[in-house]
Amino acid sequence: MPATGPGFLTAYAFGGTLPAASSLNTLPGITVPNHVTTPVGSGKVNVLNSWGGSNHVITDLLGYFTNP
């Protein structure tokens, strides 16, 4: 379901600090794809919805980085 209002989503690490930049801008009635690289905290990610009304968000793990 596309967003019901204009706004933005921000993905960031669980327990982390909310970044000052959005990950995805939303518009009413439009499905918007995007690709975001974000840290993970305790195996979790937060997704903040600025106000854009109801949103369905699908997340997928594409890959990961390790420390050498």
N, CA, C and O atoms as CSV, one atom per row, in Angstrom:
chain,resi,resn,atom,element,x,y,z
A,1,MET,N,N,0.841,-1.172,0.000
A,1,MET,CA,C,0.000,0.000,0.000
A,1,MET,C,C,0.890,1.240,0.000
A,1,MET,O,O,1.745,1.370,0.876
A,2,PRO,N,N,0.720,2.132,-0.933
A,2,PRO,CA,C,1.506,3.372,-0.951
A,2,PRO,C,C,1.153,4.253,0.246
A,2,PRO,O,O,0.163,4.015,0.938
A,3,ALA,N,N,1.967,5.257,0.472
A,3,ALA,CA,C,1.742,6.196,1.571
A,3,ALA,C,C,0.409,6.919,1.384
A,3,ALA,O,O,-0.048,7.128,0.260
A,4,THR,N,N,-0.196,7.290,2.497
A,4,THR,CA,C,-1.460,8.032,2.439
A,4,THR,C,C,-1.238,9.534,2.597
A,4,THR,O,O,-2.192,10.310,2.545
A,5,GLY,N,N,0.018,9.949,2.789
A,5,GLY,CA,C,0.329,11.367,2.914
A,5,GLY,C,C,1.784,11.612,2.601
A,5,GLY,O,O,2.579,10.672,2.624
A,6,PRO,N,N,2.167,12.859,2.306
A,6,PRO,CA,C,3.566,13.165,2.018
A,6,PRO,C,C,4.412,13.059,3.276
A,6,PRO,O,O,3.923,13.320,4.376
A,7,GLY,N,N,5.644,12.688,3.130
A,7,GLY,CA,C,6.538,12.597,4.274
A,7,GLY,C,C,7.837,11.929,3.880
A,7,GLY,O,O,8.229,11.950,2.714
A,8,PHE,N,N,8.502,11.337,4.857
A,8,PHE,CA,C,9.736,10.609,4.581
A,8,PHE,C,C,9.938,9.502,5.599
A,8,PHE,O,O,9.383,9.540,6.697
A,9,LEU,N,N,10.738,8.518,5.220
A,9,LEU,CA,C,11.142,7.430,6.113
A,9,LEU,C,C,12.644,7.538,6.333
A,9,LEU,O,O,13.389,7.898,5.421
A,10,THR,N,N,13.082,7.229,7.538
A,10,THR,CA,C,14.509,7.211,7.844
A,10,THR,C,C,14.843,5.889,8.510
A,10,THR,O,O,14.262,5.546,9.540
A,11,ALA,N,N,15.781,5.140,7.927
A,11,ALA,CA,C,16.243,3.871,8.497
A,11,ALA,C,C,17.549,4.118,9.236
A,11,ALA,O,O,18.436,4.811,8.736
A,12,TYR,N,N,17.661,3.536,10.447
A,12,TYR,CA,C,18.888,3.684,11.221
A,12,TYR,C,C,19.005,2.533,12.213
A,12,TYR,O,O,18.036,1.820,12.473
A,13,ALA,N,N,20.194,2.365,12.759
A,13,ALA,CA,C,20.468,1.234,13.649
A,13,ALA,C,C,19.613,1.293,14.912
A,13,ALA,O,O,19.429,2.363,15.493
A,14,PHE,N,N,19.096,0.151,15.331
A,14,PHE,CA,C,18.355,0.039,16.583
A,14,PHE,C,C,19.251,0.509,17.721
A,14,PHE,O,O,20.391,0.059,17.836
A,15,GLY,N,N,18.749,1.412,18.565
A,15,GLY,CA,C,19.536,1.937,19.668
A,15,GLY,C,C,20.493,3.032,19.252
A,15,GLY,O,O,21.196,3.598,20.089
A,16,GLY,N,N,20.526,3.341,17.944
A,16,GLY,CA,C,21.431,4.369,17.438
A,16,GLY,C,C,20.791,5.747,17.442
A,16,GLY,O,O,19.643,5.918,17.852
A,17,THR,N,N,21.548,6.711,16.984
A,17,THR,CA,C,21.082,8.088,16.906
A,17,THR,C,C,20.362,8.317,15.583
A,17,THR,O,O,20.830,7.887,14.529
A,18,LEU,N,N,19.228,8.991,15.645
A,18,LEU,CA,C,18.467,9.311,14.438
A,18,LEU,C,C,19.290,10.227,13.549
A,18,LEU,O,O,19.674,11.310,13.990
A,19,PRO,N,N,19.577,9.829,12.304
A,19,PRO,CA,C,20.349,10.690,11.407
A,19,PRO,C,C,19.525,11.903,10.952
A,19,PRO,O,O,18.298,11.905,11.052
A,20,ALA,N,N,20.209,12.917,10.460
A,20,ALA,CA,C,19.550,14.147,10.012
A,20,ALA,C,C,19.038,14.040,8.574
A,20,ALA,O,O,18.429,14.986,8.075
A,21,ALA,N,N,19.267,12.926,7.907
A,21,ALA,CA,C,18.855,12.764,6.508
A,21,ALA,C,C,17.783,11.679,6.391
A,21,ALA,O,O,17.758,10.733,7.179
A,22,SER,N,N,16.903,11.825,5.408
A,22,SER,CA,C,15.879,10.807,5.168
A,22,SER,C,C,16.440,9.699,4.285
A,22,SER,O,O,17.414,9.908,3.563
A,23,SER,N,N,15.832,8.533,4.343
A,23,SER,CA,C,16.211,7.405,3.490
A,23,SER,C,C,15.310,7.307,2.268
A,23,SER,O,O,15.717,6.783,1.232
A,24,LEU,N,N,14.074,7.816,2.389
A,24,LEU,CA,C,13.088,7.694,1.315
A,24,LEU,C,C,12.019,8.766,1.488
A,24,LEU,O,O,11.473,8.920,2.580
A,25,ASN,N,N,11.716,9.502,0.435
A,25,ASN,CA,C,10.623,10.473,0.461
A,25,ASN,C,C,9.357,9.806,-0.057
A,25,ASN,O,O,9.400,9.068,-1.042
A,26,THR,N,N,8.221,10.064,0.608
A,26,THR,CA,C,6.959,9.436,0.220
A,26,THR,C,C,5.982,10.469,-0.310
A,26,THR,O,O,6.006,11.631,0.097
A,27,LEU,N,N,5.126,10.037,-1.216
A,27,LEU,CA,C,4.051,10.850,-1.774
A,27,LEU,C,C,2.766,10.048,-1.732
A,27,LEU,O,O,2.808,8.828,-1.896
A,28,PRO,N,N,1.633,10.682,-1.522
A,28,PRO,CA,C,0.366,9.955,-1.439
A,28,PRO,C,C,0.069,9.159,-2.711
A,28,PRO,O,O,0.165,9.686,-3.819
A,29,GLY,N,N,-0.293,7.887,-2.540
A,29,GLY,CA,C,-0.734,7.057,-3.649
A,29,GLY,C,C,0.356,6.539,-4.562
A,29,GLY,O,O,0.051,5.899,-5.568
A,30,ILE,N,N,1.626,6.793,-4.245
A,30,ILE,CA,C,2.725,6.370,-5.116
A,30,ILE,C,C,3.609,5.373,-4.362
A,30,ILE,O,O,4.011,5.631,-3.228
A,31,THR,N,N,3.908,4.237,-4.995
A,31,THR,CA,C,4.849,3.276,-4.438
A,31,THR,C,C,6.250,3.717,-4.847
A,31,THR,O,O,6.526,3.892,-6.034
A,32,VAL,N,N,7.130,3.897,-3.873
A,32,VAL,CA,C,8.472,4.421,-4.145
A,32,VAL,C,C,9.517,3.400,-3.705
A,32,VAL,O,O,9.602,3.091,-2.516
A,33,PRO,N,N,10.323,2.865,-4.641
A,33,PRO,CA,C,11.390,1.946,-4.265
A,33,PRO,C,C,12.663,2.720,-3.909
A,33,PRO,O,O,12.845,3.861,-4.335
A,34,ASN,N,N,13.531,2.092,-3.132
A,34,ASN,CA,C,14.810,2.705,-2.799
A,34,ASN,C,C,15.752,1.636,-2.270
A,34,ASN,O,O,15.319,0.548,-1.890
A,35,HIS,N,N,17.030,1.949,-2.249
A,35,HIS,CA,C,18.058,1.054,-1.716
A,35,HIS,C,C,18.856,1.852,-0.695
A,35,HIS,O,O,19.398,2.907,-1.022
A,36,VAL,N,N,18.932,1.360,0.534
A,36,VAL,CA,C,19.598,2.079,1.617
A,36,VAL,C,C,20.598,1.157,2.291
A,36,VAL,O,O,20.295,-0.004,2.563
A,37,THR,N,N,21.792,1.675,2.560
A,37,THR,CA,C,22.760,0.964,3.380
A,37,THR,C,C,22.713,1.591,4.764
A,37,THR,O,O,22.952,2.789,4.913
A,38,THR,N,N,22.405,0.788,5.777
A,38,THR,CA,C,22.260,1.324,7.134
A,38,THR,C,C,22.887,0.369,8.142
A,38,THR,O,O,22.868,-0.845,7.937
A,39,PRO,N,N,23.439,0.898,9.220
A,39,PRO,CA,C,23.964,0.015,10.270
A,39,PRO,C,C,22.844,-0.766,10.961
A,39,PRO,O,O,21.676,-0.377,10.917
A,40,VAL,N,N,23.221,-1.860,11.592
A,40,VAL,CA,C,22.281,-2.693,12.343
A,40,VAL,C,C,22.742,-2.718,13.790
A,40,VAL,O,O,23.934,-2.872,14.055
A,41,GLY,N,N,21.815,-2.569,14.731
A,41,GLY,CA,C,22.154,-2.635,16.147
A,41,GLY,C,C,21.393,-3.764,16.812
A,41,GLY,O,O,20.165,-3.801,16.741
A,42,SER,N,N,22.088,-4.678,17.452
A,42,SER,CA,C,21.468,-5.838,18.115
A,42,SER,C,C,20.594,-6.635,17.152
A,42,SER,O,O,19.573,-7.197,17.550
A,43,GLY,N,N,20.998,-6.680,15.880
A,43,GLY,CA,C,20.249,-7.423,14.874
A,43,GLY,C,C,18.973,-6.745,14.417
A,43,GLY,O,O,18.134,-7.381,13.779
A,44,LYS,N,N,18.806,-5.450,14.734
A,44,LYS,CA,C,17.571,-4.745,14.420
A,44,LYS,C,C,17.859,-3.404,13.740
A,44,LYS,O,O,18.952,-2.848,13.846
A,45,VAL,N,N,16.831,-2.905,13.034
A,45,VAL,CA,C,16.886,-1.593,12.383
A,45,VAL,C,C,15.608,-0.835,12.727
A,45,VAL,O,O,14.527,-1.424,12.726
A,46,ASN,N,N,15.709,0.436,13.017
A,46,ASN,CA,C,14.539,1.300,13.213
A,46,ASN,C,C,14.164,1.948,11.894
A,46,ASN,O,O,15.042,2.269,11.093
A,47,VAL,N,N,12.879,2.146,11.655
A,47,VAL,CA,C,12.397,2.913,10.503
A,47,VAL,C,C,11.444,3.969,11.043
A,47,VAL,O,O,10.375,3.644,11.559
A,48,LEU,N,N,11.836,5.235,10.923
A,48,LEU,CA,C,11.023,6.344,11.387
A,48,LEU,C,C,10.134,6.834,10.249
A,48,LEU,O,O,10.620,7.077,9.145
A,49,ASN,N,N,8.849,6.979,10.506
A,49,ASN,CA,C,7.897,7.559,9.553
A,49,ASN,C,C,7.645,8.992,10.017
A,49,ASN,O,O,7.082,9.193,11.093
A,50,SER,N,N,8.051,10.003,9.223
A,50,SER,CA,C,7.977,11.402,9.644
A,50,SER,C,C,6.561,11.854,9.942
A,50,SER,O,O,6.321,12.499,10.962
A,51,TRP,N,N,5.657,11.539,9.104
A,51,TRP,CA,C,4.239,11.788,9.300
A,51,TRP,C,C,3.451,11.200,8.152
A,51,TRP,O,O,2.224,11.163,8.239
A,52,GLY,N,N,4.043,10.761,7.134
A,52,GLY,CA,C,3.423,10.386,5.885
A,52,GLY,C,C,2.193,9.507,5.937
A,52,GLY,O,O,1.898,8.829,4.953
A,53,GLY,N,N,1.459,9.485,7.043
A,53,GLY,CA,C,0.286,8.630,7.125
A,53,GLY,C,C,0.696,7.175,7.181
A,53,GLY,O,O,1.831,6.860,7.539
A,54,SER,N,N,-0.219,6.282,6.830
A,54,SER,CA,C,0.074,4.846,6.841
A,54,SER,C,C,1.025,4.485,5.711
A,54,SER,O,O,0.908,5.006,4.601
A,55,ASN,N,N,1.964,3.594,5.996
A,55,ASN,CA,C,2.920,3.097,4.999
A,55,ASN,C,C,3.112,1.605,5.205
A,55,ASN,O,O,3.102,1.126,6.339
A,56,HIS,N,N,3.283,0.883,4.140
A,56,HIS,CA,C,3.761,-0.490,4.212
A,56,HIS,C,C,5.229,-0.433,3.826
A,56,HIS,O,O,5.583,0.123,2.787
A,57,VAL,N,N,6.073,-1.004,4.654
A,57,VAL,CA,C,7.510,-0.985,4.411
A,57,VAL,C,C,7.995,-2.418,4.316
A,57,VAL,O,O,7.733,-3.228,5.204
A,58,ILE,N,N,8.695,-2.728,3.249
A,58,ILE,CA,C,9.286,-4.053,3.069
A,58,ILE,C,C,10.793,-3.891,3.152
A,58,ILE,O,O,11.371,-3.064,2.447
A,59,THR,N,N,11.436,-4.681,4.016
A,59,THR,CA,C,12.890,-4.640,4.131
A,59,THR,C,C,13.470,-5.974,3.697
A,59,THR,O,O,12.816,-7.013,3.781
A,60,ASP,N,N,14.702,-5.926,3.235
A,60,ASP,CA,C,15.372,-7.121,2.751
A,60,ASP,C,C,16.865,-6.961,3.008
A,60,ASP,O,O,17.417,-5.882,2.790
A,61,LEU,N,N,17.520,-8.015,3.467
A,61,LEU,CA,C,18.952,-7.996,3.649
A,61,LEU,C,C,19.619,-8.376,2.335
A,61,LEU,O,O,19.472,-9.498,1.850
A,62,LEU,N,N,20.351,-7.427,1.767
A,62,LEU,CA,C,21.021,-7.653,0.487
A,62,LEU,C,C,22.438,-8.148,0.679
A,62,LEU,O,O,22.953,-8.882,-0.164
A,63,GLY,N,N,23.074,-7.766,1.758
A,63,GLY,CA,C,24.443,-8.158,2.039
A,63,GLY,C,C,24.866,-7.573,3.363
A,63,GLY,O,O,24.067,-6.926,4.040
A,64,TYR,N,N,26.113,-7.791,3.744
A,64,TYR,CA,C,26.596,-7.235,4.997
A,64,TYR,C,C,28.106,-7.046,4.939
A,64,TYR,O,O,28.792,-7.642,4.109
A,65,PHE,N,N,28.609,-6.201,5.840
A,65,PHE,CA,C,30.037,-5.939,5.965
A,65,PHE,C,C,30.541,-6.591,7.238
A,65,PHE,O,O,29.803,-6.689,8.219
A,66,THR,N,N,31.786,-7.037,7.235
A,66,THR,CA,C,32.395,-7.591,8.442
A,66,THR,C,C,33.685,-6.824,8.732
A,66,THR,O,O,34.261,-6.203,7.839
A,67,ASN,N,N,34.129,-6.872,9.978
A,67,ASN,CA,C,35.413,-6.297,10.344
A,67,ASN,C,C,36.488,-7.329,10.085
A,67,ASN,O,O,36.319,-8.496,10.438
A,68,PRO,N,N,37.602,-6.921,9.468
A,68,PRO,CA,C,38.669,-7.904,9.197
A,68,PRO,C,C,39.324,-8.437,10.448
A,68,PRO,O,O,40.231,-9.265,10.365
